Amino acid sequence: MRQVFTPGAWLGPNVQSALEAGMSRGDVLYTVFGNLAARELDPGKAGYNAADPYLGVAKQFANKVAVAKYYTETMQGDSTDLGILRDVVARVDQFSNVTDSGTVQNLIRGFDAAKQLEMYRFFLVAFDAAPGVTYWGQLKAAVESGLDTKAIVNIFTTKQQFLSVYPNDLSGAAFSK
């Protein structure tokens, strides 16, 4: 099972002690994001420390930066509502895939109405059936994990349920009917 770090649980005691020592809130925030950004996250590079207790928080921070940047610069997200802006990065953790636009958009949008419609369309084309609660839950979890639609389709078409209807050895002509 993957362990998801919550920055408050890890940083809270250090932030509190820094404030009690007389640092301003601004100085504390500046120190926190500077320290997190300075950590080497690539295991193949010098300075990487797998035993660093803040490594998960630093990875999550880097992923949130990537998603926030995409939302702001690529999607031209323009809100002053902090609730909306927090939702943009709410699903991002240290394991989030932030390497391509499809997965980043899924992290930002989550399982919104447009993505739900896309999943219904996929399931109907692939299986000529409603997904039902079990498969719907799997589709929702896949979207919320950051997978894009193409990846989800490719995963579902390797499942036994799909292969029982459309076996791998089915010819292209037979598959198209």
Order of alpha helices (4+ residues) and beta strands (2+ residues): alpha-alpha-alpha-alpha-alpha-alpha-alpha-alpha-alpha-alpha
